[in-house]
């Protein structure tokens, strides 16, 4: 599973890095994104759903959150 740590980055950078990584993935591959920007917590899942990628899980971990996305 790919991992992308964008802690310390503010939107639109987390979304930009996530989009770039996901575009390089094959259907069925997963990526784990760790972030701390609250805007990214909304924009990354919205963008993923809009482009038919599956949100496998979203978890809060203190000030950070983790999103696992499966590419389609």
PyMOL Python script that loads the backbone (N, CA, C, O; Angstrom):
from pymol import cmd

cmd.read_pdbstr("""\
ATOM      1  N   UNK A   1       0.842  -1.175   0.000  1.00  0.00           N
ATOM      2  CA  UNK A   1       0.000   0.000   0.000  1.00  0.00           C
ATOM      3  C   UNK A   1       0.889   1.240   0.000  1.00  0.00           C
ATOM      4  O   UNK A   1       1.838   1.350   0.776  1.00  0.00           O
ATOM      5  N   UNK A   2       0.556   2.157  -0.883  1.00  0.00           N
ATOM      6  CA  UNK A   2       1.255   3.447  -0.928  1.00  0.00           C
ATOM      7  C   UNK A   2       0.929   4.239   0.335  1.00  0.00           C
ATOM      8  O   UNK A   2      -0.160   4.104   0.895  1.00  0.00           O
ATOM      9  N   UNK A   3       1.864   5.056   0.777  1.00  0.00           N
ATOM     10  CA  UNK A   3       1.618   5.943   1.919  1.00  0.00           C
ATOM     11  C   UNK A   3       1.980   7.360   1.511  1.00  0.00           C
ATOM     12  O   UNK A   3       2.969   7.599   0.818  1.00  0.00           O
ATOM     13  N   UNK A   4       1.149   8.292   1.961  1.00  0.00           N
ATOM     14  CA  UNK A   4       1.383   9.700   1.665  1.00  0.00           C
ATOM     15  C   UNK A   4       1.181  10.479   2.950  1.00  0.00           C
ATOM     16  O   UNK A   4       0.071  10.532   3.479  1.00  0.00           O
ATOM     17  N   UNK A   5       2.242  11.083   3.456  1.00  0.00           N
ATOM     18  CA  UNK A   5       2.174  11.871   4.686  1.00  0.00           C
ATOM     19  C   UNK A   5       2.226  13.347   4.307  1.00  0.00           C
ATOM     20  O   UNK A   5       3.256  13.850   3.858  1.00  0.00           O
ATOM     21  N   UNK A   6       1.108  14.029   4.493  1.00  0.00           N
ATOM     22  CA  UNK A   6       1.036  15.453   4.145  1.00  0.00           C
ATOM     23  C   UNK A   6       0.802  16.302   5.389  1.00  0.00           C
ATOM     24  O   UNK A   6       0.283  17.414   5.294  1.00  0.00           O
ATOM     25  N   UNK A   7       1.183  15.784   6.551  1.00  0.00           N
ATOM     26  CA  UNK A   7       1.063  16.575   7.779  1.00  0.00           C
ATOM     27  C   UNK A   7       1.912  17.826   7.660  1.00  0.00           C
ATOM     28  O   UNK A   7       3.036  17.791   7.158  1.00  0.00           O
ATOM     29  N   UNK A   8       1.354  18.930   8.131  1.00  0.00           N
ATOM     30  CA  UNK A   8       2.063  20.204   8.056  1.00  0.00           C
ATOM     31  C   UNK A   8       1.788  20.975   6.778  1.00  0.00           C
ATOM     32  O   UNK A   8       2.164  22.142   6.664  1.00  0.00           O
ATOM     33  N   UNK A   9       1.143  20.345   5.827  1.00  0.00           N
ATOM     34  CA  UNK A   9       0.781  21.011   4.563  1.00  0.00           C
ATOM     35  C   UNK A   9      -0.669  21.484   4.668  1.00  0.00           C
ATOM     36  O   UNK A   9      -1.506  20.807   5.264  1.00  0.00           O
ATOM     37  N   UNK A  10      -0.958  22.642   4.090  1.00  0.00           N
ATOM     38  CA  UNK A  10      -2.324  23.162   4.096  1.00  0.00           C
ATOM     39  C   UNK A  10      -2.889  23.136   2.683  1.00  0.00           C
ATOM     40  O   UNK A  10      -2.158  23.225   1.697  1.00  0.00           O
ATOM     41  N   UNK A  11      -4.204  23.012   2.613  1.00  0.00           N
ATOM     42  CA  UNK A  11      -4.874  22.948   1.317  1.00  0.00           C
ATOM     43  C   UNK A  11      -4.571  24.195   0.506  1.00  0.00           C
ATOM     44  O   UNK A  11      -4.542  25.307   1.033  1.00  0.00           O
ATOM     45  N   UNK A  12      -4.348  23.992  -0.772  1.00  0.00           N
ATOM     46  CA  UNK A  12      -4.701  22.834  -1.577  1.00  0.00           C
ATOM     47  C   UNK A  12      -3.599  21.783  -1.713  1.00  0.00           C
ATOM     48  O   UNK A  12      -3.773  20.823  -2.464  1.00  0.00           O
ATOM     49  N   UNK A  13      -2.471  21.931  -1.013  1.00  0.00           N
ATOM     50  CA  UNK A  13      -1.355  20.993  -1.206  1.00  0.00           C
ATOM     51  C   UNK A  13      -1.689  19.541  -0.875  1.00  0.00           C
ATOM     52  O   UNK A  13      -1.336  18.669  -1.669  1.00  0.00           O
ATOM     53  N   UNK A  14      -2.347  19.219   0.245  1.00  0.00           N
ATOM     54  CA  UNK A  14      -2.666  17.801   0.484  1.00  0.00           C
ATOM     55  C   UNK A  14      -3.490  17.179  -0.637  1.00  0.00           C
ATOM     56  O   UNK A  14      -3.231  16.047  -1.045  1.00  0.00           O
ATOM     57  N   UNK A  15      -4.479  17.913  -1.135  1.00  0.00           N
ATOM     58  CA  UNK A  15      -5.293  17.407  -2.241  1.00  0.00           C
ATOM     59  C   UNK A  15      -4.450  17.260  -3.502  1.00  0.00           C
ATOM     60  O   UNK A  15      -4.578  16.263  -4.214  1.00  0.00           O
ATOM     61  N   UNK A  16      -3.603  18.220  -3.784  1.00  0.00           N
ATOM     62  CA  UNK A  16      -2.733  18.164  -4.964  1.00  0.00           C
ATOM     63  C   UNK A  16      -1.845  16.913  -4.926  1.00  0.00           C
ATOM     64  O   UNK A  16      -1.757  16.184  -5.914  1.00  0.00           O
ATOM     65  N   UNK A  17      -1.186  16.666  -3.779  1.00  0.00           N
ATOM     66  CA  UNK A  17      -0.311  15.498  -3.661  1.00  0.00           C
ATOM     67  C   UNK A  17      -1.110  14.198  -3.747  1.00  0.00           C
ATOM     68  O   UNK A  17      -0.654  13.232  -4.361  1.00  0.00           O
ATOM     69  N   UNK A  18      -2.295  14.165  -3.139  1.00  0.00           N
ATOM     70  CA  UNK A  18      -3.137  12.959  -3.198  1.00  0.00           C
ATOM     71  C   UNK A  18      -3.567  12.676  -4.634  1.00  0.00           C
ATOM     72  O   UNK A  18      -3.496  11.536  -5.092  1.00  0.00           O
ATOM     73  N   UNK A  19      -4.011  13.711  -5.344  1.00  0.00           N
ATOM     74  CA  UNK A  19      -4.442  13.531  -6.734  1.00  0.00           C
ATOM     75  C   UNK A  19      -3.298  12.992  -7.586  1.00  0.00           C
ATOM     76  O   UNK A  19      -3.494  12.094  -8.404  1.00  0.00           O
ATOM     77  N   UNK A  20      -2.116  13.539  -7.391  1.00  0.00           N
ATOM     78  CA  UNK A  20      -0.960  13.117  -8.173  1.00  0.00           C
ATOM     79  C   UNK A  20      -0.621  11.650  -7.904  1.00  0.00           C
ATOM     80  O   UNK A  20      -0.379  10.886  -8.839  1.00  0.00           O
ATOM     81  N   UNK A  21      -0.603  11.258  -6.637  1.00  0.00           N
ATOM     82  CA  UNK A  21      -0.288   9.873  -6.286  1.00  0.00           C
ATOM     83  C   UNK A  21      -1.342   8.907  -6.819  1.00  0.00           C
ATOM     84  O   UNK A  21      -1.006   7.863  -7.379  1.00  0.00           O
ATOM     85  N   UNK A  22      -2.622   9.257  -6.643  1.00  0.00           N
ATOM     86  CA  UNK A  22      -3.698   8.373  -7.082  1.00  0.00           C
ATOM     87  C   UNK A  22      -3.688   8.221  -8.598  1.00  0.00           C
ATOM     88  O   UNK A  22      -3.999   7.147  -9.113  1.00  0.00           O
ATOM     89  N   UNK A  23      -3.334   9.282  -9.318  1.00  0.00           N
ATOM     90  CA  UNK A  23      -3.296   9.191 -10.778  1.00  0.00           C
ATOM     91  C   UNK A  23      -2.222   8.217 -11.267  1.00  0.00           C
ATOM     92  O   UNK A  23      -2.303   7.729 -12.394  1.00  0.00           O
ATOM     93  N   UNK A  24      -1.226   7.932 -10.443  1.00  0.00           N
ATOM     94  CA  UNK A  24      -0.147   7.002 -10.799  1.00  0.00           C
ATOM     95  C   UNK A  24      -0.487   5.553 -10.434  1.00  0.00           C
ATOM     96  O   UNK A  24       0.237   4.630 -10.806  1.00  0.00           O
ATOM     97  N   UNK A  25      -1.590   5.360  -9.706  1.00  0.00           N
ATOM     98  CA  UNK A  25      -1.946   4.033  -9.207  1.00  0.00           C
ATOM     99  C   UNK A  25      -2.801   3.267 -10.203  1.00  0.00           C
ATOM    100  O   UNK A  25      -3.488   3.855 -11.039  1.00  0.00           O
ATOM    101  N   UNK A  26      -2.746   1.944 -10.099  1.00  0.00           N
ATOM    102  CA  UNK A  26      -3.588   1.078 -10.917  1.00  0.00           C
ATOM    103  C   UNK A  26      -4.885   0.807 -10.171  1.00  0.00           C
ATOM    104  O   UNK A  26      -4.908   0.862  -8.942  1.00  0.00           O
ATOM    105  N   UNK A  27      -5.969   0.514 -10.889  1.00  0.00           N
ATOM    106  CA  UNK A  27      -7.236   0.178 -10.232  1.00  0.00           C
ATOM    107  C   UNK A  27      -7.048  -0.945  -9.209  1.00  0.00           C
ATOM    108  O   UNK A  27      -6.392  -1.950  -9.481  1.00  0.00           O
ATOM    109  N   UNK A  28      -7.629  -0.753  -8.049  1.00  0.00           N
ATOM    110  CA  UNK A  28      -7.540  -1.744  -6.979  1.00  0.00           C
ATOM    111  C   UNK A  28      -6.434  -1.468  -5.979  1.00  0.00           C
ATOM    112  O   UNK A  28      -6.474  -1.978  -4.859  1.00  0.00           O
ATOM    113  N   UNK A  29      -5.443  -0.666  -6.363  1.00  0.00           N
ATOM    114  CA  UNK A  29      -4.374  -0.324  -5.428  1.00  0.00           C
ATOM    115  C   UNK A  29      -4.904   0.667  -4.395  1.00  0.00           C
ATOM    116  O   UNK A  29      -5.835   1.428  -4.660  1.00  0.00           O
ATOM    117  N   UNK A  30      -4.290   0.640  -3.211  1.00  0.00           N
ATOM    118  CA  UNK A  30      -4.731   1.513  -2.132  1.00  0.00           C
ATOM    119  C   UNK A  30      -3.629   2.457  -1.719  1.00  0.00           C
ATOM    120  O   UNK A  30      -2.441   2.170  -1.873  1.00  0.00           O
ATOM    121  N   UNK A  31      -4.054   3.601  -1.186  1.00  0.00           N
ATOM    122  CA  UNK A  31      -3.136   4.589  -0.648  1.00  0.00           C
ATOM    123  C   UNK A  31      -3.631   5.008   0.726  1.00  0.00           C
ATOM    124  O   UNK A  31      -4.830   5.175   0.950  1.00  0.00           O
ATOM    125  N   UNK A  32      -2.699   5.173   1.628  1.00  0.00           N
ATOM    126  CA  UNK A  32      -2.991   5.661   2.966  1.00  0.00           C
ATOM    127  C   UNK A  32      -2.482   7.098   3.042  1.00  0.00           C
ATOM    128  O   UNK A  32      -1.297   7.356   2.832  1.00  0.00           O
ATOM    129  N   UNK A  33      -3.376   8.018   3.341  1.00  0.00           N
ATOM    130  CA  UNK A  33      -3.015   9.432   3.421  1.00  0.00           C
ATOM    131  C   UNK A  33      -3.140   9.863   4.874  1.00  0.00           C
ATOM    132  O   UNK A  33      -4.181   9.675   5.503  1.00  0.00           O
ATOM    133  N   UNK A  34      -2.067  10.443   5.397  1.00  0.00           N
ATOM    134  CA  UNK A  34      -2.065  10.959   6.763  1.00  0.00           C
ATOM    135  C   UNK A  34      -1.935  12.471   6.660  1.00  0.00           C
ATOM    136  O   UNK A  34      -1.008  12.983   6.032  1.00  0.00           O
ATOM    137  N   UNK A  35      -2.876  13.184   7.285  1.00  0.00           N
ATOM    138  CA  UNK A  35      -2.901  14.643   7.179  1.00  0.00           C
ATOM    139  C   UNK A  35      -3.360  15.255   8.495  1.00  0.00           C
ATOM    140  O   UNK A  35      -3.861  14.559   9.379  1.00  0.00           O
ATOM    141  N   UNK A  36      -3.183  16.559   8.611  1.00  0.00           N
ATOM    142  CA  UNK A  36      -3.652  17.268   9.797  1.00  0.00           C
ATOM    143  C   UNK A  36      -4.422  18.549   9.447  1.00  0.00           C
ATOM    144  O   UNK A  36      -4.860  19.270  10.343  1.00  0.00           O
ATOM    145  N   UNK A  37      -4.583  18.830   8.175  1.00  0.00           N
ATOM    146  CA  UNK A  37      -5.331  20.011   7.738  1.00  0.00           C
ATOM    147  C   UNK A  37      -6.814  19.651   7.632  1.00  0.00           C
ATOM    148  O   UNK A  37      -7.184  18.756   6.872  1.00  0.00           O
ATOM    149  N   UNK A  38      -7.660  20.347   8.390  1.00  0.00           N
ATOM    150  CA  UNK A  38      -9.087  20.014   8.419  1.00  0.00           C
ATOM    151  C   UNK A  38      -9.764  20.183   7.070  1.00  0.00           C
ATOM    152  O   UNK A  38     -10.717  19.463   6.771  1.00  0.00           O
ATOM    153  N   UNK A  39      -9.303  21.102   6.258  1.00  0.00           N
ATOM    154  CA  UNK A  39      -9.885  21.265   4.933  1.00  0.00           C
ATOM    155  C   UNK A  39      -9.630  20.025   4.087  1.00  0.00           C
ATOM    156  O   UNK A  39     -10.502  19.593   3.333  1.00  0.00           O
ATOM    157  N   UNK A  40      -8.445  19.456   4.210  1.00  0.00           N
ATOM    158  CA  UNK A  40      -8.104  18.240   3.457  1.00  0.00           C
ATOM    159  C   UNK A  40      -8.997  17.076   3.866  1.00  0.00           C
ATOM    160  O   UNK A  40      -9.273  16.186   3.062  1.00  0.00           O
ATOM    161  N   UNK A  41      -9.446  17.084   5.114  1.00  0.00           N
ATOM    162  CA  UNK A  41     -10.328  16.021   5.597  1.00  0.00           C
ATOM    163  C   UNK A  41     -11.648  16.008   4.835  1.00  0.00           C
ATOM    164  O   UNK A  41     -12.313  14.976   4.750  1.00  0.00           O
ATOM    165  N   UNK A  42     -12.018  17.146   4.290  1.00  0.00           N
ATOM    166  CA  UNK A  42     -13.235  17.247   3.484  1.00  0.00           C
ATOM    167  C   UNK A  42     -12.941  17.135   1.993  1.00  0.00           C
ATOM    168  O   UNK A  42     -13.649  16.431   1.273  1.00  0.00           O
ATOM    169  N   UNK A  43     -11.907  17.819   1.525  1.00  0.00           N
ATOM    170  CA  UNK A  43     -11.670  17.887   0.081  1.00  0.00           C
ATOM    171  C   UNK A  43     -11.170  16.579  -0.521  1.00  0.00           C
ATOM    172  O   UNK A  43     -11.568  16.225  -1.631  1.00  0.00           O
ATOM    173  N   UNK A  44     -10.308  15.855   0.186  1.00  0.00           N
ATOM    174  CA  UNK A  44      -9.775  14.611  -0.374  1.00  0.00           C
ATOM    175  C   UNK A  44     -10.881  13.568  -0.562  1.00  0.00           C
ATOM    176  O   UNK A  44     -10.976  12.989  -1.644  1.00  0.00           O
ATOM    177  N   UNK A  45     -11.725  13.305   0.454  1.00  0.00           N
ATOM    178  CA  UNK A  45     -12.825  12.351   0.225  1.00  0.00           C
ATOM    179  C   UNK A  45     -13.821  12.817  -0.843  1.00  0.00           C
ATOM    180  O   UNK A  45     -14.299  12.001  -1.631  1.00  0.00           O
ATOM    181  N   UNK A  46     -14.137  14.113  -0.881  1.00  0.00           N
ATOM    182  CA  UNK A  46     -15.069  14.620  -1.900  1.00  0.00           C
ATOM    183  C   UNK A  46     -14.496  14.413  -3.293  1.00  0.00           C
ATOM    184  O   UNK A  46     -15.198  13.952  -4.193  1.00  0.00           O
ATOM    185  N   UNK A  47     -13.229  14.749  -3.475  1.00  0.00           N
ATOM    186  CA  UNK A  47     -12.591  14.570  -4.780  1.00  0.00           C
ATOM    187  C   UNK A  47     -12.569  13.087  -5.149  1.00  0.00           C
ATOM    188  O   UNK A  47     -12.849  12.719  -6.290  1.00  0.00           O
ATOM    189  N   UNK A  48     -12.233  12.240  -4.171  1.00  0.00           N
ATOM    190  CA  UNK A  48     -12.166  10.795  -4.427  1.00  0.00           C
ATOM    191  C   UNK A  48     -13.506  10.243  -4.891  1.00  0.00           C
ATOM    192  O   UNK A  48     -13.568   9.498  -5.870  1.00  0.00           O
ATOM    193  N   UNK A  49     -14.568  10.600  -4.200  1.00  0.00           N
ATOM    194  CA  UNK A  49     -15.899  10.132  -4.580  1.00  0.00           C
ATOM    195  C   UNK A  49     -16.290  10.655  -5.950  1.00  0.00           C
ATOM    196  O   UNK A  49     -16.872   9.921  -6.749  1.00  0.00           O
ATOM    197  N   UNK A  50     -15.979  11.909  -6.233  1.00  0.00           N
ATOM    198  CA  UNK A  50     -16.291  12.512  -7.522  1.00  0.00           C
ATOM    199  C   UNK A  50     -15.629  11.745  -8.664  1.00  0.00           C
ATOM    200  O   UNK A  50     -16.178  11.666  -9.762  1.00  0.00           O
ATOM    201  N   UNK A  51     -14.458  11.186  -8.407  1.00  0.00           N
ATOM    202  CA  UNK A  51     -13.702  10.450  -9.432  1.00  0.00           C
ATOM    203  C   UNK A  51     -13.829   8.931  -9.264  1.00  0.00           C
ATOM    204  O   UNK A  51     -13.025   8.167  -9.799  1.00  0.00           O
ATOM    205  N   UNK A  52     -14.850   8.510  -8.513  1.00  0.00           N
ATOM    206  CA  UNK A  52     -15.208   7.099  -8.340  1.00  0.00           C
ATOM    207  C   UNK A  52     -14.160   6.254  -7.637  1.00  0.00           C
ATOM    208  O   UNK A  52     -14.134   5.037  -7.822  1.00  0.00           O
ATOM    209  N   UNK A  53     -13.300   6.861  -6.838  1.00  0.00           N
ATOM    210  CA  UNK A  53     -12.375   6.094  -6.011  1.00  0.00           C
ATOM    211  C   UNK A  53     -13.103   5.747  -4.720  1.00  0.00           C
ATOM    212  O   UNK A  53     -13.953   6.508  -4.257  1.00  0.00           O
ATOM    213  N   UNK A  54     -12.772   4.604  -4.145  1.00  0.00           N
ATOM    214  CA  UNK A  54     -13.464   4.131  -2.955  1.00  0.00           C
ATOM    215  C   UNK A  54     -12.758   4.593  -1.677  1.00  0.00           C
ATOM    216  O   UNK A  54     -11.548   4.414  -1.531  1.00  0.00           O
ATOM    217  N   UNK A  55     -13.510   5.180  -0.766  1.00  0.00           N
ATOM    218  CA  UNK A  55     -12.987   5.519   0.549  1.00  0.00           C
ATOM    219  C   UNK A  55     -13.102   4.245   1.387  1.00  0.00           C
ATOM    220  O   UNK A  55     -14.204   3.855   1.771  1.00  0.00           O
ATOM    221  N   UNK A  56     -11.995   3.609   1.667  1.00  0.00           N
ATOM    222  CA  UNK A  56     -11.993   2.365   2.427  1.00  0.00           C
ATOM    223  C   UNK A  56     -12.205   2.660   3.905  1.00  0.00           C
ATOM    224  O   UNK A  56     -12.975   1.973   4.576  1.00  0.00           O
ATOM    225  N   UNK A  57     -11.515   3.692   4.417  1.00  0.00           N
ATOM    226  CA  UNK A  57     -11.694   4.076   5.819  1.00  0.00           C
ATOM    227  C   UNK A  57     -11.197   5.494   6.049  1.00  0.00           C
ATOM    228  O   UNK A  57     -10.363   6.018   5.310  1.00  0.00           O
ATOM    229  N   UNK A  58     -11.740   6.095   7.102  1.00  0.00           N
ATOM    230  CA  UNK A  58     -11.298   7.400   7.588  1.00  0.00           C
ATOM    231  C   UNK A  58     -11.268   7.311   9.103  1.00  0.00           C
ATOM    232  O   UNK A  58     -12.258   6.935   9.730  1.00  0.00           O
ATOM    233  N   UNK A  59     -10.130   7.657   9.687  1.00  0.00           N
ATOM    234  CA  UNK A  59      -9.978   7.569  11.135  1.00  0.00           C
ATOM    235  C   UNK A  59      -9.308   8.828  11.667  1.00  0.00           C
ATOM    236  O   UNK A  59      -8.382   9.365  11.059  1.00  0.00           O
ATOM    237  N   UNK A  60      -9.795   9.283  12.807  1.00  0.00           N
ATOM    238  CA  UNK A  60      -9.143  10.378  13.518  1.00  0.00           C
ATOM    239  C   UNK A  60      -8.113   9.796  14.468  1.00  0.00           C
ATOM    240  O   UNK A  60      -8.345   8.778  15.119  1.00  0.00           O
ATOM    241  N   UNK A  61      -6.976  10.460  14.532  1.00  0.00           N
ATOM    242  CA  UNK A  61      -5.897  10.045  15.436  1.00  0.00           C
ATOM    243  C   UNK A  61      -5.340  11.290  16.100  1.00  0.00           C
ATOM    244  O   UNK A  61      -4.294  11.796  15.695  1.00  0.00           O
ATOM    245  N   UNK A  62      -6.024  11.783  17.110  1.00  0.00           N
ATOM    246  CA  UNK A  62      -5.603  13.029  17.756  1.00  0.00           C
ATOM    247  C   UNK A  62      -5.796  14.185  16.794  1.00  0.00           C
ATOM    248  O   UNK A  62      -6.897  14.396  16.284  1.00  0.00           O
ATOM    249  N   UNK A  63      -4.740  14.927  16.546  1.00  0.00           N
ATOM    250  CA  UNK A  63      -4.810  16.059  15.610  1.00  0.00           C
ATOM    251  C   UNK A  63      -4.696  15.606  14.154  1.00  0.00           C
ATOM    252  O   UNK A  63      -4.949  16.387  13.236  1.00  0.00           O
ATOM    253  N   UNK A  64      -4.322  14.372  13.951  1.00  0.00           N
ATOM    254  CA  UNK A  64      -4.152  13.832  12.597  1.00  0.00           C
ATOM    255  C   UNK A  64      -5.350  12.985  12.212  1.00  0.00           C
ATOM    256  O   UNK A  64      -6.145  12.586  13.063  1.00  0.00           O
ATOM    257  N   UNK A  65      -5.469  12.718  10.938  1.00  0.00           N
ATOM    258  CA  UNK A  65      -6.455  11.776  10.454  1.00  0.00           C
ATOM    259  C   UNK A  65      -5.846  10.962   9.332  1.00  0.00           C
ATOM    260  O   UNK A  65      -4.901  11.387   8.667  1.00  0.00           O
ATOM    261  N   UNK A  66      -6.412   9.781   9.139  1.00  0.00           N
ATOM    262  CA  UNK A  66      -5.910   8.831   8.157  1.00  0.00           C
ATOM    263  C   UNK A  66      -7.054   8.457   7.228  1.00  0.00           C
ATOM    264  O   UNK A  66      -8.142   8.099   7.679  1.00  0.00           O
ATOM    265  N   UNK A  67      -6.798   8.543   5.929  1.00  0.00           N
ATOM    266  CA  UNK A  67      -7.783   8.161   4.922  1.00  0.00           C
ATOM    267  C   UNK A  67      -7.146   7.074   4.055  1.00  0.00           C
ATOM    268  O   UNK A  67      -6.026   7.235   3.571  1.00  0.00           O
ATOM    269  N   UNK A  68      -7.860   5.982   3.865  1.00  0.00           N
ATOM    270  CA  UNK A  68      -7.391   4.945   2.941  1.00  0.00           C
ATOM    271  C   UNK A  68      -8.330   4.948   1.752  1.00  0.00           C
ATOM    272  O   UNK A  68      -9.546   4.836   1.906  1.00  0.00           O
ATOM    273  N   UNK A  69      -7.758   5.078   0.565  1.00  0.00           N
ATOM    274  CA  UNK A  69      -8.507   5.188  -0.683  1.00  0.00           C
ATOM    275  C   UNK A  69      -8.077   4.067  -1.608  1.00  0.00           C
ATOM    276  O   UNK A  69      -6.888   3.776  -1.738  1.00  0.00           O
ATOM    277  N   UNK A  70      -9.052   3.440  -2.251  1.00  0.00           N
ATOM    278  CA  UNK A  70      -8.779   2.410  -3.274  1.00  0.00           C
ATOM    279  C   UNK A  70      -9.028   3.022  -4.643  1.00  0.00           C
ATOM    280  O   UNK A  70     -10.123   3.512  -4.920  1.00  0.00           O
ATOM    281  N   UNK A  71      -8.024   2.994  -5.490  1.00  0.00           N
ATOM    282  CA  UNK A  71      -8.134   3.568  -6.839  1.00  0.00           C
ATOM    283  C   UNK A  71      -9.077   2.724  -7.691  1.00  0.00           C
ATOM    284  O   UNK A  71      -9.150   1.504  -7.542  1.00  0.00           O
ATOM    285  N   UNK A  72      -9.787   3.388  -8.573  1.00  0.00           N
ATOM    286  CA  UNK A  72     -10.710   2.709  -9.515  1.00  0.00           C
ATOM    287  C   UNK A  72     -10.245   2.938 -10.926  1.00  0.00           C
ATOM    288  O   UNK A  72     -10.873   2.458 -11.869  1.00  0.00           O
TER     289      UNK A  72
END
""", "prot")
cmd.dss("prot")
cmd.show_as("cartoon", "prot")
cmd.util.cbc("prot")
cmd.orient("prot")
